[in-house]
Amino acid sequence: PILTSKDLVNWTLVNYALPEAEPAYPAQNFEGRTAYVKVAVSAPEGAFPEGTAMAVADVADDDTLENIEATVSEDFVEVKRVHAVDITFTDAEGNEIEPLLPISVVMRVEEKEQQQEAVVVHVDDAGATEVVESQSEAPAGETEVKVEMPATEAPAEEAAEGEAQEGEATESEESSVGFEADTFSVYAVVITETIETK
């Protein structure tokens, strides 16, 4: 620091001899999860300052979930379930920030029916919804992450059927969607199924 004084006792800061170091913006990866959704983010160099953290929280607001469902509902398409999460990023001081560049996002949920499809819906801070262009697999360079779903107790009829088919293994299908985004608030994975008509 450069100081000045008239009496050599009281000093005043004038300037710094060297400029303050610019914060680093390295490439970073983030992971977060809720009970039903796992989010993996890959941010390129220049997107976030060093020390950035990501938080993922379930969204349970009924109005928001209904708006999301209405966004993808159409003739012959049935919405089976909606998994919505609020994704936020904060810097080292705890201030909420947005990426300076588009970043890659992968959202995963585990479903049982192979015929179901996953659609991503974004809800902005004003509550407006839009379907996000996505792909069924992770973007290039992304590491695939599997989500373990909480165990649920099967009804008695299903338990009896399971005993009758003892030794037969069952596996659930995983729904995975990847997309790029440069603004974050609420994102939802909507599981849909086409209704067959005769």
ChimeraX attribute file (.defattr): number of C-alpha atoms within 10 A of each C-alpha:
attribute: neighborCount
match mode: 1-to-1
recipient: residues
	/A:1	8
	/A:2	11
	/A:3	11
	/A:4	13
	/A:5	10
	/A:6	8
	/A:7	7
	/A:8	7
	/A:9	7
	/A:10	9
	/A:11	12
	/A:12	10
	/A:13	10
	/A:14	10
	/A:15	11
	/A:16	10
	/A:17	8
	/A:18	8
	/A:19	7
	/A:20	7
	/A:21	6
	/A:22	7
	/A:23	10
	/A:24	12
	/A:25	17
	/A:26	15
	/A:27	14
	/A:28	19
	/A:29	16
	/A:30	15
	/A:31	16
	/A:32	16
	/A:33	17
	/A:34	15
	/A:35	13
	/A:36	16
	/A:37	24
	/A:38	21
	/A:39	22
	/A:40	21
	/A:41	21
	/A:42	21
	/A:43	21
	/A:44	18
	/A:45	16
	/A:46	15
	/A:47	19
	/A:48	25
	/A:49	21
	/A:50	16
	/A:51	15
	/A:52	19
	/A:53	20
	/A:54	17
	/A:55	16
	/A:56	20
	/A:57	16
	/A:58	17
	/A:59	16
	/A:60	11
	/A:61	9
	/A:62	9
	/A:63	10
	/A:64	17
	/A:65	19
	/A:66	11
	/A:67	17
	/A:68	27
	/A:69	22
	/A:70	12
	/A:71	16
	/A:72	20
	/A:73	13
	/A:74	11
	/A:75	8
	/A:76	10
	/A:77	13
	/A:78	16
	/A:79	18
	/A:80	12
	/A:81	15
	/A:82	20
	/A:83	21
	/A:84	27
	/A:85	25
	/A:86	16
	/A:87	17
	/A:88	17
	/A:89	19
	/A:90	17
	/A:91	16
	/A:92	11
	/A:93	8
	/A:94	11
	/A:95	9
	/A:96	13
	/A:97	16
	/A:98	16
	/A:99	17
	/A:100	16
	/A:101	16
	/A:102	16
	/A:103	20
	/A:104	21
	/A:105	21
	/A:106	25
	/A:107	28
	/A:108	26
	/A:109	23
	/A:110	17
	/A:111	19
	/A:112	12
	/A:113	12
	/A:114	11
	/A:115	10
	/A:116	17
	/A:117	19
	/A:118	25
	/A:119	20
	/A:120	24
	/A:121	24
	/A:122	24
	/A:123	21
	/A:124	14
	/A:125	10
	/A:126	6
	/A:127	14
	/A:128	12
	/A:129	20
	/A:130	16
	/A:131	16
	/A:132	16
	/A:133	13
	/A:134	19
	/A:135	16
	/A:136	16
	/A:137	16
	/A:138	21
	/A:139	18
	/A:140	8
	/A:141	8
	/A:142	16
	/A:143	12
	/A:144	14
	/A:145	15
	/A:146	14
	/A:147	20
	/A:148	13
	/A:149	13
	/A:150	7
	/A:151	6
	/A:152	6
	/A:153	7
	/A:154	10
	/A:155	8
	/A:156	9
	/A:157	8
	/A:158	11
	/A:159	12
	/A:160	12
	/A:161	10
	/A:162	15
	/A:163	10
	/A:164	10
	/A:165	10
	/A:166	9
	/A:167	8
	/A:168	8
	/A:169	7
	/A:170	8
	/A:171	7
	/A:172	11
	/A:173	14
	/A:174	17
	/A:175	24
	/A:176	26
	/A:177	22
	/A:178	23
	/A:179	20
	/A:180	19
	/A:181	14
	/A:182	12
	/A:183	17
	/A:184	17
	/A:185	16
	/A:186	22
	/A:187	23
	/A:188	25
	/A:189	24
	/A:190	25
	/A:191	21
	/A:192	20
	/A:193	17
	/A:194	14
	/A:195	10
	/A:196	7
	/A:197	5
	/A:198	3
